[in-house]
Amino acid sequence: MSILPNRIPARMKGLNRAEICDVNFSEFVRDWDGEVDAAPAPGEPILDGSALDAQGFRELFESQLISRHLDLMARVLRVQNKVFYTIGSSGHEGNAMVARATRHTDPAFLHYRSGGFMAERFRKLPDMDPVMDSALSFAASSEDPISGGRHKVWGSKPLWVLPQTSTIASHLPKALGTAIAIETGRRLGHDLPIPDDSIAICSFGDASSNHATAQTAFNAAAWTAYQKLPAPVLFVCEDNGIGISVKTPNGWIERNFSQRPDLDYFYADGLDLANGYADVQRAVEHCRRTRRPTFLHLRTTRIMGHAGTDFEIEWRSIEELCAVEASDPLLRSAAIALQSGLMSKDEVLALYEATRKRCFAAAEEADRRPKLDRLEDVVAPLAPYTPAGVKKEAERADYAQCRLQVFGGDDKLPENQPPRHLAIQINNALHDTFAKYPETLLFGEDVAQKGGVYTVTRGLQKAFGPRRVFNTLLDETMIFGLAQGFANVGLLPIPEIQYLAYFHNAGDQLRGEAASLQFFSNDQYRNPMVVRIAGLGYQRGFGGHFHNDNSITALRDIPGLVVGCPSRGDDAVTMLRTLTALAKVDGRVAVFLEPIALYMTKDLHEAGDGGWLTSFPAPGEAMALGEGRVYDADNDDLVIFTHGNGVPMSLRAARQIEQKHGWKARVVDLRWLVPLNEEFIVEQARNAKRIIIVDEGRRSAGVGEGVITAIAEGGFGKRPFQRVVGVDTYTPLAGAAFLVIPGEEDIVAAADRLAAG
């Protein structure tokens, strides 16, 4: 579609392209000389044969104009430091049709070029102002209703638009996860916060469709539909033909998606409201009715560049730029308004200028509104924690009857059994958790009938059914996407990542998506979940770097995340109770890091001593966040700080050190690795004559650096200390692994160095 003649006025060649698009609209309207139909009534088609009525067209046109003038305003006020974001929606305003054809209770995960969608969705609820809300976000005001000034995002709690800070495909897995969660919640009889027939909407660009994360979502959607399982997600690919400066080959999106089995393809012209609306409606209705993953290929264009800093004239020809600008969808909308007789030229231009005035007035007002100027306000929604509430929830034990049914009677309750090893107690704790929280789901690779690689989840599916405990496809990215989807609708997901090394395949889903949601939504949206990860080293007879992975630093770098690492069974039980309570009360994202090599460990010092078996803590017992365990608290000749596998190693080494040097050693199990309890660490270092930090992570990236920093900043950095730590290398197979990770002999050798002064 080309609206303007292919002309390049000399006066326009040196102008800012945003100014040219602005001028184009006014000139086009003034110069329009087409035939005018009899004005339609509000409920009549805007043009003959159109599925869009006149009232609907007028409102969509107004939404398009709001989106356009927000873009133009941002370009002008950015240079005055009144606006801090210039990635615009110009050329994509047709996505307003998707908003009109869907409901405000359909969760939406949006592309950053979604100004038209947002303006139109605001109509769904009364007394909401898309212009002022957007202006506050552009200005990074603390009164921004969605992020509180933390980022320019499209989002709204009442409108069910979950904010996305990076829409380069990273939001597709959780959109699909939300679609699946809607159906799962309905089948479980869970009280969903949205109607049972809701669909999830996810928009993205043509370039993003090639991203590995996008392909993960498409594959998982088809995998689900192939099994005739419902997955009502509407993937909206807004195809403008270019990704920043890299062009998408002509026809690529249609060729790549139109024939995919189990991904139902629809095409709509997003540049023409009168022609495109029927196709958008068909796609939405198909998705809602069939509950199948649906791909809507929406034709768009991109004018005014990728962002305000993108000077396209430097890398695109004038002829190409003019051709793109001639396809501006607002020109076609103006032509429809005029041709239909719905509006006169003066009315169109008056609406255009009134919208400009409204957007600039809102921006000037937003500039006067408060900004974030205190650190405590910036980080407030990142990691909310209400200790009293979490403690009360963790210790809540009002589900005794359900426990009796799950475990099979009073004599079979785990607290009435002999001491058991870590794997059994985690299994008991999971059964206990499922009894306490009927909204709990556990899923991952091999967790169902098999019970996990190490049988830790054995019996859970039999006890609670395949709707609550189920296998997923082998895709960690999608496992995290499912977890976020379930969390979005009020369920309590416990996803399992089979090994810590496998987490790296999908780390952005935890760091960039799940853990960031509370921060960028000002704690309005939450992703409560407890991620179980089997990890760390010291497996014998089976290993290599994929199965002996100590890269805890990858987790420690995620803002707001909580990481607990139990080394024994009773700690695992009380820690898991606190983590689930933290998810329920404060909506937190947490990792339960389970040391594989300690799963089956029964003995501590000698074979058969049963020194690493523990009893199951009765309901009502829980571990406070940050609370460590101290062995031999009165000993201060030597204090050993450690975690995970390092705990039994350090206890054994302490016995040797006492025999060799006569030192009474205290072993401190940190238990909580993120955040480190610095006050606890300092208190344990206060009376220490000597300190050893035992960290199985690598020398340049472990937990020990945090412990040392806490001690030094606490004023005890001059105490003699040694660090026992892994080598900066990948872990090799078989016995060679124990050359690169610390052992008991290394702890004793560190004590020898301290003794030597």
Buried (B, 14 or more C-beta within 10 A) or exposed (E): BEBBEEEEEEEBEEBBBBBBBBBBBBEBBEEBEEEEBEEBEEEBBBBEEBBBBBBBBBBBBBBBBBBBBBBBBBBBBBEEEBBBBBBBBBBBBBBBBBBBBBBBBBBBBBBBBBBBBBBBBBBBEEEBEBBBBBBBBBBBBBBBBBBBBBBBBBBBBEBBBBBBBBBBBBBBBBBBBBBBBBBBBBEBEBEBEBEEBBBBBBBBBBBBBBBEBBBBBBBBBBBBBEEEEBBBBBBBBBBBBBBEEEEBEEEBBBEBBBEBEBBBBBBBBBBBBBBBBBBBBBBBEBBBEEBBBBBBBBBBBBBBBBBBEBEBBEEBEEEEBBBBBBBBBBBBBBBBBBBBBBBBBEEBBEBBEEBBEBBBBBBBBBBEBEEBEEEEBBEBBBBBBEEEBBBEBBBBBEBEEBBBEBBEEEEEBBBEBEBBBBBBBBBBBBBBBBBBBBBBBBBBBBBBEEBBBBBBBBBBBEBBEEEBBBBBEEBBBBBBBBBBBBBBBBBBBBBBBBBBBBBBBBBBBBBBBBBBBBBBBBBBBBBBBBBBBBBBBBBEEEBBBEBBBBBBBBBBEBEBBBBBBBBBBBBBBBBBBBBBBBBBBBBBBBBBBBBBBBBEBBBBEEEEEBBBBBBBBEBEBBBBBBBBBBBBEEBBBBBBBBBBBBBBBBBBBBBBBBEEBEBBBBBBBBBBBBBBBBEBBBBBBBEBBBBBBBBBBBBEBBBBBBBBBBBBEBEBBEBBBBBBBBEEEBBBEEEEBBEBBBBBEBBBBBBEEBBEE
